[in-house]
Amino acid sequence: MSDNVIKFKRPPKPRPPRQTPPWLKRLLPFLVIAAFLVAAYVYFSLSNGG
């Protein structure tokens, strides 16, 4: 069969934008604060009290 034939196809449907779940929006600030506290603890423990 010849390859120079135009094949009409429906365009793919665009996916809806990904939504952040509400529980993750509430959890994210606590994770950031916990990560900051852990980083500060590790910094001061390795630098002998800075």
Residue, then its C-alpha position, 0 to 999 in steps of 0.5 A: m500500500s502506498d504511504n503517500v495517502i493522507k490518513f485522517k485521525r481525530p486529534p488526541k484529547p488534551r488531558p485536564p491539568r493535574q490538580t493538587p489534592p486538598w490534603l496535600k495542600r494542608l500537609l505541605p507547610f508542615l513538611v517544609i517546617a519539619a525539613f527546615l528544623v531537621a536541616a537546622y539540627v543537622y547543621f548545628s550538630l555537625s558544626n558543634g553548636g555554631 
